[in-house]
Structures are given as structure tokens and as C-alpha cells.
Amino acid sequence: MDHIIRVTREFSFEMAHVLGSYDGPCKNVHGHSYRLFVTVSGIPLKDTDNPKNGMVIDFTDLNEIVNRKIISLFDHSVVISKDFQKEKTEMLKTTFGNTLIVEYQPTCENLITDFVGRLSGELPRGVRLHSLKLYETSKSYAEWFASDNNR
């Protein structure tokens, strides 16, 4: 009998953001040390001639995918919504350089939804995205589960 196994890899990155029109202190530029947990599921490979025998996914492969699609873009960036004030957007670009403009308010919840989209279609055949957990602080995080989203 084949068993579906979940494997998880943790990633970390530093990112600043601005929550435009927010009614608290997060309306100002501020940063976080994010921790992202990516969990995938699948049936471990059963092929003694394959160097990936016994694996759902090689952690090195998962690392490469997440780094290419998420970490390389968001690490040490300032993330702002496309709807943020134009004059302040230009100032942030000039001041901070690596400014990423997104289609949404860059909350933890919206970031994790974006990350799901960036990882969709990137995993090897037979491996599916099970869940993401994004810590914005040591005590606060958002989670996404495929089962909650009919995936």
C-alpha cells in the first residue's frame, strides 16, 4: 500500500512593507523577519535505480523552487500596493531600491495567497502543495491549506 507523506521545509527572509490606509502604526514603513513553512505531499518514489528513491521531493529541489519564485523577489525588499500613494511610491523606490509593487495590500494573509499562486504549477508531477504557514512575527502567522481551498 502506498502512503501519502507530507514533507515541510522552512525558509526565512527579511522584508519591509507599508499598509497604506491602515488605521494603525503599520501604515508606516516597517519590517519583519518572516518565516515561511512550505508543506507538500505525495507518495515517496519507489525506484531503486533512481537517486530520489524514497523521496516525495528532494529538499534541494523544493529549496530551489521556493527561492526562485519567492525568496529571491521578497527578501530585503520593500513591498507596497500598486494603490499606494504615487509620490510616496517614487520616494520609496529611490530610497530603498528593491521596491516590489504588488496588486494587493501586503498583509500576511495576502502575501501567503500570492505565494500559493507563485508555487502553483512549479512542483514536480505527483507532488502537491499541501499548506503554507507564514510567520510575520514570532507570535503571529497566517496559514493556507489546499483542503480549505478545494485544491
Secondary structure in CASP SS format (residue, H / E / C, confidence):
PFRMAT SS
TARGET T0000
AUTHOR 0000-0000-0000
METHOD secondary structure of the structure
MODEL  1
M C 1.00
D C 1.00
H C 1.00
I C 1.00
I E 1.00
R E 1.00
V E 1.00
T E 1.00
R E 1.00
E E 1.00
F E 1.00
S E 1.00
F E 1.00
E E 1.00
M E 1.00
A E 1.00
H E 1.00
V C 1.00
L C 1.00
G C 1.00
S C 1.00
Y C 1.00
D C 1.00
G C 1.00
P H 1.00
C H 1.00
K H 1.00
N C 1.00
V C 1.00
H E 1.00
G E 1.00
H E 1.00
S E 1.00
Y E 1.00
R E 1.00
L E 1.00
F E 1.00
V E 1.00
T E 1.00
V E 1.00
S E 1.00
G E 1.00
I C 1.00
P C 1.00
L C 1.00
K C 1.00
D C 1.00
T C 1.00
D C 1.00
N C 1.00
P C 1.00
K C 1.00
N C 1.00
G C 1.00
M C 1.00
V C 1.00
I C 1.00
D C 1.00
F H 1.00
T H 1.00
D H 1.00
L H 1.00
N H 1.00
E H 1.00
I H 1.00
V H 1.00
N H 1.00
R H 1.00
K H 1.00
I H 1.00
I H 1.00
S H 1.00
L H 1.00
F H 1.00
D C 1.00
H C 1.00
S E 1.00
V E 1.00
V E 1.00
I E 1.00
S E 1.00
K C 1.00
D C 1.00
F C 1.00
Q C 1.00
K H 1.00
E H 1.00
K H 1.00
T H 1.00
E H 1.00
M H 1.00
L H 1.00
K H 1.00
T H 1.00
T H 1.00
F H 1.00
G C 1.00
N C 1.00
T E 1.00
L E 1.00
I E 1.00
V E 1.00
E C 1.00
Y C 1.00
Q C 1.00
P C 1.00
T C 1.00
C H 1.00
E H 1.00
N H 1.00
L H 1.00
I H 1.00
T H 1.00
D H 1.00
F H 1.00
V H 1.00
G H 1.00
R H 1.00
L H 1.00
S C 1.00
G C 1.00
E C 1.00
L C 1.00
P C 1.00
R C 1.00
G C 1.00
V C 1.00
R E 1.00
L E 1.00
H E 1.00
S E 1.00
L E 1.00
K E 1.00
L E 1.00
Y E 1.00
E C 1.00
T C 1.00
S C 1.00
K C 1.00
S C 1.00
Y E 1.00
A E 1.00
E E 1.00
W E 1.00
F E 1.00
A H 1.00
S H 1.00
D H 1.00
N H 1.00
N C 1.00
R C 1.00
END
